[in-house]
Amino acid sequence: MNEHLAFEASPEQNLKDLSDLLNRLAKFSIIHESFINDVAHLMSKAYPKARKAYICSANDIKKNANEAEYDDYYVYFADNLWDFIKENEKVQFIIDFRNAISVLLKLSDFSVMDDPSVLTKLIQMR
């Protein structure tokens, strides 16, 4: 993996690119659609204030609501959090979004490339 990640100048473009990447991976069944929700769930844990703000905004819940009032709601797409991320946290959000995708991909069956069964699985999928 590159030590120095190359990102576009615009965090908004990076957000779009990462979201498009997930959608394309799902389109070709490389990931299951639920993977997108898993990424959003992980990002929601990393940015709980943005999660609360998004859920309250999207569901007409008071901003000063206690956790019990919004805890049953989910963020289904990580980019839903974007409008609620502070300006000085947006670059870090992009890095975290990218890393969330990477980490969750590595947790899948095919992440252990030294495992000989990976090749066997790949061949069996032909």
N, C-alpha and C positions, 0 to 999 in steps of 0.2 A: 504494500500500500504506500502511496506517496506520502512523504513526510509533510510536504507543502501542498495543501489542497488548492486547486485552481477554481475560483468562483468568478462568476460574472461580476461586473461592477455594481449591479443593482441587486439588492437583497430580494426585491419583488420578483425579478427575473429568475433568481435562484429558487425561490419558492415555487414559481410556476414550473420550472424544469423538474424539480424533485416530485411535485405532484403528478406531472405528466409521466415521469418515469414509472411511478407506482401504477398509474392507470394503464400504461403500455405493458408492464409486466403482468398485470392482471388480465389484460386483453388476450395475451398469448398463453395464458394459464401457467406462467412461470411461477406466479404466486397466486394464492387463493384470494378472493376479494376480502376475506376476513383479515388478511395480513394488513390491509390498509387501515382497518379498525384497530388492529394491535399497535401499529405505529402511532395512531392518534391517541390511543390509551396511554402509551408510554410518554408521549409528548405532553399529555394532560397532567401526568404525574410530575413531569419536570417543570411545568408552568402552571401551578395550581391557581394562581390569581387570574391568569388569562382564561383558564377553564371556567372558573366561577363567573367571570365577566361575560364570557361568550354564552354560557348556559342561561344566565339571568336575562341577557339581552334577547336571545332567541326564543325564550319561553315566557316572557313578560313576568319575570320573578324580580322582586325588589332587590336592588343592589346590596342592601344591608341584610339580606336573608342569611339565616344560619345554615350550616352545612346540611342539615336534615332536609331542608326545603329544596335543595338542588342536587343532592348526592345521587339520586336515582337516575339522573340525566346523563347522557353520554355525548362525547364529542366523537363523531364518526370519521372526520377528516382533519388531519393535523393543520391544514391551511385555514380551517375555521378559526383557529386561535390567533391568526396573524394580526387582525385589527385590534387585538387586545394586548399585544406585545409592545412594551415600551420601546421607543425609538432607539435608545442606547442598548437594547437587548436583541435587536433584530438580526445582527450578524451572528451572534451566538445561537439564536434560535435556528438559523439555517444550518449551522454546524451541528447542532443537536439533532435536527431533523435528518440530516444526512447520516449521522452516526446511529440514530435509532433504526433507520432502514438497514444499515450495515450489520448492526448487532443482531437484529431479528432474522436477517437472512442467514447469518452464521449459526443461528440456533436450529436451523432446519436440518433435515436428514442429510442433505448433501454438503454440509459444511466441513465435514472431516475428509479432506481430499486424500489423505494417506490411507484411508480405510478402503481395502480392495472391494468391499461390497458396494461401494459407490459406483464403480465402473460396471459391476454386474447389474445394479439397478438401472443404470443408464441404458445398457444394452437391452434389458428386458422391456424397457419402455418403447422400443422401436416398433 
